[in-house]
Amino acid sequence: MSVVIREVASKKELKEFIWFGIDLYKDCEFAAPPLMMDDLLNLSKGKNPALDFCEATYFMAFKEGKIAGRIACILNPISNETWNQKHARFGWVDFIDDAEVTKALFDVATAWAKEKGMTAIHGPLGFTDFDHEGTLIEGFDKLGTLAAIYNYPYYAKHIEANGFVKDMDWKEYQITIPDEFPEKYFRIADIVKKKFNLTALQFKSRKEVVNNYAAKIFDLLNLTYSHLYGFTKLNEKQKHFYISLYFSFFRTDTISIIVDGKDDVVALGIAMPSFTKALQKAKGRLLPFGWYYMLKALKKNDMVDLYLMAVHPDYQNKGVNSIMFAELMPRFAKNGYKFAESNPELELNTQMSAQWGSFEHVNHKRRRVYIKQL
C-alpha cells in the first residue's frame, strides 16, 4: 500500500504527531523521550513565541492505516536575514525503517520549501538554537539526553538517500568527574577573580537566580552565541518563554554564574542531573508518576548534563573558565556525579572542546545537520 501524507490540522492530530516520536522509542534503552507537554508547548502557535514570526507546517506519513513517520517544516525569516540565506528547516523528523515512508516525508518537505521560494532545506533543526538539532550518526549505544536528539542508526542512511549531504557536525563528550579537583584550578581561579574583579555567585534559592540573573543570562547567550551555526537572537518574549520553561526545575549547586563589578553576567555554566532514565520511566507523561521520577533524578544521580557554557567575548581566553570549573567540579564530586555529558558542541568550536583537555574525557557521540539544495 502506498504512503499517505496528511498535514496536521488539529490539536488532536498534533498530539498524534508528538506521540509518534515518543512511542517509536518506547522500547529503546538509550533514548530520552520528551514529555508530551513540553513538545505540545513548543509546537503550538500562541504558546511558543518563535511561532509569532516563524512559519511551520507539520506532516505525518501513514502506511497501511498506521502512522509511520512525521516531519515539521519550518521557515525562520530572522535566521535567513541573519545569515543572508533562503533556507527552510526540517525538524521533529522520525520514521520507521522504510524507504517509501522517508521518501514521501522528504518529498513533501522539499515541495513545501520550494513553494515558499527557498533555495535549500536543512535540518534537523528547530525554531531556534535551543531546540533539538542534528541527526545522531555516532554513539547509538550511549544514553541520550534531554537536550539532544536520539535516533536509530538507519536515519542517516535514509536522509542521505533522499539527496541530503553534510552541512555541520556536533561532537559530544563524556567527562570523568575527578574525585579531587586539581589544586592549580583553584589558584588560577583566585588570580583571575582578583585581576578582573569577578565574583562567583552563590545562591540560596531558584527564585534568587530567576529574579536577578535569568534575563542577564540570555543577554549573554545572545551575544556569545551570535556567531554559531544556526543561531538567531532571542527577542524579549522568547527570553521569558525559555526562562519559564527551563528555570523552574534546577539545582542551585549545579550552576555557576560569574559577574563583574557592575553585577553583569560575564560567564556561566548551567548543568543539571541527567533526566534520561527518569524520562524513560515517565514515558512522555508528567502525571501520574513522571514528576516523581524527575524529582528523584534531581536528588540522586551519577550523571550530570552540561547544558550551557558561555563567556563574554571580552573575557575569553583569560582563564575565566577556571572559575566555573573550580566552582562546579568539586560540587559535582560531592553530589556523587561520576560523569558529565557535554551535550552538542560544534565541531568548529575548538575553543570549547579544548577545555576538556585537563580532564579524562572521550568524544563518544557525533550528530549532523544535513542540507539539500533545491
N, C-alpha and C positions, 0 to 999 in steps of 0.2 A: 504494500500500500504506500502511496506517495506521502510525502511530508506536507502537512498543512500549517501555514503560518498565520497566527492571529495576533492582532495588536491588542494590548491591554487597554481596556476601556472602562473599567470599574474598579472600585476598591476591592471587591471580591476577587477579581482577576489579578489585581496587584498582589494580593496575599498569596494567590496560587503561584504567581511568578516568584515570590520570595521563598515560599516553602519548597519549591523545586530545588533551589540551591542548598537548602538545609537537608532535605530528605536524601539527596544524591550522595551525601557523605555520612549518613546516619550510622553506617557500619565501618567507617574508616577510622582506624586507631590514631591517625596523625592529624586529622583535620580539626580546626577550631570553628565550629559552625556559629554564625552570628545569632543574635537574638532577633526574633521576628519584629519586635517593637522598634529596634534600632534601625533596621532596614526600611521598615514602613515609614518611619520619620524621615529618613534620608531621601526616600524616593517620592515623597508626596509634595506636590505643589501646595504652597500655603504653609508648609511646615519647615522645609529646608529653604533658607533664603537664597541659596545658589540658584534655585529654580525661578527666582524673580527675574533673572537675566539669562539663564541657560535654557535651552530648548531640549526636551528629552521625550523620546518615544520608546516604549518597551514592547518587545515582541516575544511570543512563545511559539515553539515548534511542537507540533503534535504528530505522533506516528501510531497507527493502529488505535487511535482514540485516546492515547495517553500522552501527557506532556513528556517531551524527550529533550528539550533544550530551551534556553532563554538567552536574550541579549538586550542590553539597553543601548540606544543610540543617542548620543549627546552632542550638542553644539554649544560651545562656550565662547561667545564673541569676545569676551575680555581677554581670554587666553590667546585667541587668534590675533587680536590687536597688539597684545604684549609681545608676542613672538613673530609678528608680521607674517602670518601664515593663514591658510584657509583649510583647516583640518577639522574633520569630525572626529568624535571619540566613540569607542565602544567599551562597555563595561558590564559588570554583573553578567558575565558570559559563562554559561555552564551547559554541558551537553553530555549525552550518553556516547559511548564509543561507536558512532555510526556516521560514516562519511556523508550519507544523504542528508542527515539532520544538520550537520555543521555547514554543508554547502548551502542549504536553504537559509540558515541563520545569517551567514556572511553575505549571501546574495541580497537579502532584504536590507542588511546594514549598509552595504555599499550603494545600493539603489537609493536608500534614504539620504546618504551623504551627497550623492550626485544631484539629487533633487534640490538639495539645499545650496548647490553651487560650490561645493567643496572640491579641492584638488587632491585630497588624501584623507584616509581614515586610519587612526592609530589607537592602540589600546593593548591590554585592558587598562583603562583609566576611568576615574570618576569625574565628578563635577569640579573638584578641587584636589590639591595635593594631599589633603587629609583623608581622602577616600582610598579604598584599596586599589593597588596598582600592580601590574606585572603578572605574567604567567610564570608559575614556578617551573623551572627547567632542570634544576638540580636540587637534591635534598628531599626526595619524596619519602624517605624513611626517617625524617626528622619531624618532631612535633611542630605544627603550625602555631601561629599566634593570633591574638585578637586583632592586631594591627595589619596583618598581611594575608594575602590570598593563599590558600592551599588548593591545589588541583591535582587531578590524576595525571600520570605520566603521558597519557595519549593526547593531551590537549595541544601540546606544541606541534605534534605531527599533523593534527587536523588543521590548525591555524595556518601552518606553512603550506599545506596542500591547497589552501584557498588563496594563494598568491601573496601572503604577508611575509615580510622579512624583518630582521632585527632593526630596531630603532635605538633602543637603550637597554642596558642591563643594570640591575642592582645586585649587590652582594650582601650576604648576611653572615654574621659571625657569632660563634658561641665563645664566651669569655669565661674562664675559670676564675671564680672569686678567691683571692688569696686569703688564707687563714690569718696571716699577719700582713698588714699593708706596709710596703717599703717605706722606711723612715725618710728617705730622700724626698718623697712626695710631700710630707708634712713640712719639711724645711723649705722646699720650693714654694709651696702654697703660702707659707708665712711671709716669705720675701716678696712674692707678687702682691699679696694683700697690702703690705706696708708701702711698697713702691707706688702703687696706683690708687691707694686709699679705697680699697674694695672691702666689702663686708659680705660674708656668707651668712644668710639669714637662718634663723631657727624659728619654727612655727609651733604653736600650741594647738591650732585648730585649722580645719579646712576653710572655715569661714574667713579666717585671717588672710589666707592665701588668695581666695577669690575676691574679697572686697578690696584688697590693697594692691594686688600684683597681677591678677589674671589678664586684665586689659594690656598692661605693660608687657606681659609675656608675648601676646600676639603681635604687639607693635614690633618687638624684637624679631619674631619669626618672619613677619612681613619684610623686614629689612635684610636679614641674613640669608633667607631662602630665595630671595628675588631672582638670583641668577641660576637657580637649579632647574633642571628639566621639568617642564610642565607646570611650574608654579605660577599662580596668579595671586595678586594682592587681595587679601580679605577685606571686605568692607565692614562697617560697624555692625550691621545686622548679623553678618557671618561670624564675627568675633563673639557676639553674645550667644549665638547658636552653639558654637563649639565650647564655649565656657560652660553653658548649661549641660551640654552632652558629656563632656569629659572631666569636669571639675567637681562633680558631685560625689565621686566614689574613688577616693585615693588615700594613700597613707602619707602623712606629712614627713615621715622619716625616709621616704624613697624619692624625694625631690630635693634639688639643690638650686637655690636662686641667689645669685650674686649681684649686688647693687653697688653703684658708685656713691660718691659723697652727696649727690643730689637725690638719692634713693631711686635712680633709674636702673632698670634691669639691664645688665651688660652681659650676663651669661646665665645659662640654665641647663639643668639636666633633670628630666622628668622620667621616672621609672615606676613600674607597678609590678606586684607579684603576678606571675603568669596565671591567666584565667583559662588556659586551654582545656585542662581536664574538667574544670567547672562547667565550661560551655558544652563539652561533650555530654556531661550528665544532664544539663539543663535541656538539651535537645530543642533549642530555639525558643524556649519559653521561660520567662522570669517567674511565672506562677505555675503550680503552687510551690515548687521547691527550688526553682532556679536561683532565687535570691539567696537561699541558704548555702548552696554550693559556691556562689560568688563570694559571699561573706567569709566562708570557710577558707577559700583560696587566698583571700586578702590577709587572713590572720596567720595561716600556716602554709608554707611553700618552700621548695628548694630551688625554684627558678624565678628570676626577676627579668622582666622585659624592659628594655631601654626604649622609650617611645620618642623622646625629643631631646636633642642636644643642640645648643646654639651659643655662639659667642659673637658679640658685636664686632663688626669689621675693624673698629679702632683698637680692639684688644686681642685680635687674632695673632697667633704666633708669639705671644708674650707670656706664656705659661699659665694662663687663666684656667685651662683645663685641669691643671694640677689641683686647683682649689676644689673643683667639683669632685674629682676622684678622692681627694683627701676627706671630703665630707661624706660621700656616698659609699665607697668601698668598705670602710670599717663597719658602717651600719648594715650593709648587706651581709657581711660575715656574722655580725651579732644576731641578725634575724634568721640565720640558718640557711641563707641562699647559697647554693653551691655553684650555680652557673648564671650568667647573664646572657640574654639574647639581644643582639644589637638591633634587630629588625632591619629593613632595607636601607642600604647606603648606595648611592650612585657609584658605579664603577669608576667614574672620572673624579670622584670626590676623594682623592688620595689623602688629603689633609685629615679627613675624618677617619679613614681606615688606619692611618699611621699611628693614631693614638693608642691602638690596641697592642702595639709592639712591646710595651712594658709588661704585658700580662700574657699568660698562657692562653692561646686562642686558636680557633680554627675557622676557616671560611667554609661553612657547611651547607649553604644554600645559595642559589642564584635564581633570579627571576628576570623576565624580559617583557618589554613593551614592543609590539610589532607594528609595522606600518605598511600600508598598501597605497600606491599612487593610483589615482582614478583617471 
